[in-house]
Amino acid sequence: MYRILIVEDDEVIAGLVKKHLQSWGYQVDCVTDFAHVLTEFARKDPQLVILDLKLPFYNGFHWCEEIRRISQVPIVFLSSAADNMNMVMAMSRGADDFIAKPFDMNVLAAKVQALLRRTYSFGKASSILEHGGAVLNPGSGYLTWEGEQVDLTRNEIRILQILFENAGRVVSRDAIMMKLWENDSFIDDNTLTVNMTRLRKKLEGIGLEDFIVTKKGVGYMLS
């Protein structure tokens, strides 16, 4: 079942769109915290975003760019400000379609269906992970935090992935090394220490201080 995220501050419109798309068999969520849209995006991990242009705090152009930093998920704009300039600006920031309000629900659903089919017919997209506002996209190899982005090696991605997947729990060094061995990264205990030191320095470079915590004699966990 495809997941769709609606970023629309008009509760009536958001509710109607949600109900209609659910009738087409989609799982649909609506953003409620418009100051932290990217965080909600990361937590919901949708396969498509429906985005209004005029929003509280930051407009749709801003959130389109932020989403594009971490994901290639299809983005459809919905707006009553459907002049040519706004359409061009939306597309230049990474949108896939722009639908003018008022709109026909069946047309919207058909466009959503077509975008999902074209985007995912050749394989499943990599799931993104979020913790404390930091967003990890294993498919693209990036971690993003407060607008800053860091490029990761394959081993660093795998280390972070197992830590993100076990957020709130300590992950043993043996479990991390086993994860790396599964992907033909033949590292020993000393090499893991070197990888972890480099990874921490990268995270500190974008302001993530003490993001990975060492539990002496046990392993590592996210702060």
C-alpha positions as CSV (number, residue, x, y, z in Angstrom):
1,M,0.0,0.0,0.0
2,Y,1.5,3.4,-1.0
3,R,1.8,6.0,1.7
4,I,0.9,9.6,0.8
5,L,1.6,12.7,2.9
6,I,-0.6,15.8,2.6
7,V,1.0,19.1,3.6
8,E,-2.1,21.4,3.6
9,D,-3.1,23.8,6.3
10,D,-6.7,24.1,5.3
11,E,-8.2,21.3,7.4
12,V,-11.3,21.0,5.2
13,I,-9.4,20.5,2.0
14,A,-6.8,18.2,3.7
15,G,-9.6,16.1,5.1
16,L,-11.5,15.8,1.8
17,V,-8.3,14.9,-0.1
18,K,-7.4,12.3,2.5
19,K,-10.8,10.7,2.5
20,H,-10.9,10.5,-1.4
21,L,-7.4,9.0,-1.7
22,Q,-8.1,6.5,1.0
23,S,-11.1,5.4,-1.1
24,W,-8.5,4.6,-3.8
25,G,-6.7,2.3,-1.4
26,Y,-3.9,4.6,-0.3
27,Q,-2.6,5.1,3.2
28,V,-2.8,8.9,3.8
29,D,-1.4,11.1,6.6
30,C,-1.8,14.9,7.0
31,V,1.0,17.1,8.5
32,T,-0.1,18.9,11.7
33,D,3.2,20.5,12.7
34,F,3.9,23.0,9.9
35,A,7.1,24.3,11.5
36,H,8.7,20.8,11.2
37,V,7.4,19.4,7.9
38,L,10.7,17.6,7.1
39,T,10.6,15.8,10.4
40,E,7.1,14.6,9.8
41,F,8.1,13.6,6.3
42,A,11.0,11.5,7.6
43,R,8.8,9.8,10.2
44,K,6.0,8.9,7.8
45,D,8.4,8.0,4.9
46,P,5.7,8.5,2.2
47,Q,5.9,7.5,-1.4
48,L,4.3,10.7,-2.6
49,V,3.8,14.2,-1.2
50,I,0.9,16.6,-1.9
51,L,2.1,20.1,-1.0
52,D,0.2,23.4,-0.7
53,L,2.1,26.5,-1.7
54,K,0.9,28.9,1.0
55,L,1.7,27.5,4.5
56,P,2.4,28.7,8.0
57,F,6.1,29.4,8.9
58,Y,7.6,28.4,5.5
59,N,6.0,28.2,2.1
60,G,5.7,25.1,-0.1
61,F,8.8,26.1,-2.2
62,H,10.9,25.9,0.9
63,W,9.7,22.4,1.9
64,C,9.9,21.1,-1.6
65,E,13.6,22.1,-1.6
66,E,14.2,20.5,1.8
67,I,12.5,17.3,0.8
68,R,14.6,17.2,-2.4
69,R,17.8,17.3,-0.3
70,I,17.0,13.9,1.0
71,S,14.5,12.2,-1.3
72,Q,13.3,11.8,-4.9
73,V,9.8,11.1,-3.8
74,P,7.1,12.5,-6.2
75,I,5.8,15.9,-5.1
76,V,2.5,17.4,-6.3
77,F,1.7,21.0,-5.6
78,L,-1.9,22.1,-4.9
79,S,-2.5,25.9,-5.0
80,S,-4.9,28.6,-5.9
81,A,-1.9,30.7,-6.8
82,A,-1.6,28.8,-10.1
83,D,0.0,31.5,-12.3
84,N,2.8,30.6,-14.7
85,M,5.5,32.0,-12.4
86,N,4.5,29.9,-9.5
87,M,4.3,26.8,-11.7
88,V,7.7,27.4,-13.1
89,M,9.2,28.0,-9.6
90,A,7.6,24.8,-8.3
91,M,9.0,22.7,-11.1
92,S,12.5,24.3,-10.8
93,R,12.5,23.3,-7.1
94,G,11.8,19.7,-7.9
95,A,8.0,19.4,-8.1
96,D,6.6,16.7,-10.4
97,D,3.2,18.3,-11.0
98,F,1.1,21.4,-10.2
99,I,-2.7,21.3,-9.8
100,A,-4.7,24.5,-9.5
101,K,-7.4,25.0,-6.9
102,P,-10.3,24.4,-7.2
103,F,-9.6,20.9,-8.6
104,D,-11.5,17.7,-9.4
105,M,-10.8,14.9,-6.9
106,N,-10.8,12.2,-9.5
107,V,-8.3,14.1,-11.6
108,L,-6.0,14.5,-8.6
109,A,-6.3,10.8,-7.8
110,A,-5.6,9.8,-11.4
111,K,-2.5,12.0,-11.4
112,V,-1.3,10.5,-8.1
113,Q,-1.8,7.0,-9.5
114,A,0.1,7.8,-12.7
115,L,3.0,9.3,-10.7
116,L,3.2,6.4,-8.4
117,R,3.1,3.9,-11.2
118,R,5.9,5.7,-13.2
119,T,8.1,6.2,-10.1
120,Y,7.9,2.8,-8.5
121,S,7.2,0.3,-11.3
122,F,10.9,-0.6,-11.6
123,G,11.7,-1.1,-8.0
124,K,11.1,-0.1,-4.4
125,A,12.6,3.1,-3.1
126,S,15.0,3.0,-0.1
127,S,13.3,3.9,3.2
128,I,14.6,6.9,5.0
129,L,15.2,7.0,8.7
130,E,14.8,9.9,11.2
131,H,16.0,10.5,14.8
132,G,16.1,13.7,16.7
133,G,15.7,15.8,13.5
134,A,18.5,14.0,11.7
135,V,17.5,12.3,8.5
136,L,19.3,9.3,7.0
137,N,18.7,8.3,3.4
138,P,20.6,5.0,2.9
139,G,19.7,5.0,-0.8
140,S,21.3,8.4,-1.6
141,G,24.1,8.1,1.0
142,Y,23.4,11.3,2.8
143,L,22.6,12.4,6.3
144,T,20.8,15.8,6.7
145,W,20.4,17.9,9.8
146,E,19.0,21.4,10.1
147,G,19.7,22.1,6.4
148,E,23.2,20.8,6.5
149,Q,24.1,17.6,4.6
150,V,27.0,15.2,4.9
151,D,28.1,12.5,2.4
152,L,28.7,9.1,3.9
153,T,30.7,6.0,2.9
154,R,29.0,2.7,2.5
155,N,30.3,1.5,5.9
156,E,29.2,4.7,7.6
157,I,25.7,4.3,6.1
158,R,25.5,0.8,7.4
159,I,26.7,1.8,10.9
160,L,24.2,4.6,11.1
161,Q,21.4,2.5,9.6
162,I,21.6,-0.1,12.4
163,L,21.8,2.6,15.0
164,F,18.8,4.4,13.6
165,E,16.8,1.2,13.4
166,N,17.6,0.6,17.0
167,A,17.1,4.1,18.3
168,G,16.8,4.2,22.1
169,R,18.7,0.9,22.5
170,V,22.4,0.1,22.7
171,V,23.8,-1.8,19.8
172,S,26.8,-4.0,20.5
173,R,30.1,-3.7,18.5
174,D,29.6,-7.4,17.5
175,A,26.2,-6.6,16.0
176,I,27.6,-3.7,14.0
177,M,30.5,-5.8,12.7
178,M,28.1,-8.6,11.8
179,K,26.0,-6.0,9.8
180,L,29.1,-4.9,7.9
181,W,30.2,-8.5,7.3
182,E,26.8,-9.3,5.8
183,N,27.7,-6.8,3.1
184,D,31.2,-8.1,2.4
185,S,32.9,-5.3,4.5
186,F,35.4,-7.4,6.3
187,I,36.4,-5.3,9.2
188,D,37.8,-6.1,12.7
189,D,37.4,-4.4,16.0
190,N,40.1,-1.9,15.4
191,T,38.8,-0.9,12.0
192,L,35.3,-0.4,13.5
193,T,36.8,2.1,16.0
194,V,38.5,4.0,13.1
195,N,35.2,4.1,11.1
196,M,33.3,5.3,14.2
197,T,35.9,8.1,14.9
198,R,35.7,9.3,11.2
199,L,31.9,9.1,11.3
200,R,31.7,11.2,14.5
201,K,33.9,13.8,13.0
202,K,31.7,14.1,10.0
203,L,28.6,14.5,12.1
204,E,30.3,17.1,14.3
205,G,31.1,19.0,11.1
206,I,27.4,19.7,10.5
207,G,26.7,20.5,14.2
208,L,25.7,17.0,15.4
209,E,27.8,16.9,18.6
210,D,27.7,13.6,20.6
211,F,25.0,12.1,18.3
212,I,26.6,8.7,18.7
213,V,27.1,7.7,22.4
214,T,29.5,5.1,23.6
215,K,28.3,2.7,26.3
216,K,31.7,1.5,27.6
217,G,32.0,-2.3,27.4
218,V,28.6,-2.6,25.7
219,G,28.4,-0.7,22.4
220,Y,26.9,2.4,20.8
221,M,23.5,4.1,20.7
222,L,22.1,7.4,19.3
223,S,21.7,10.2,21.8
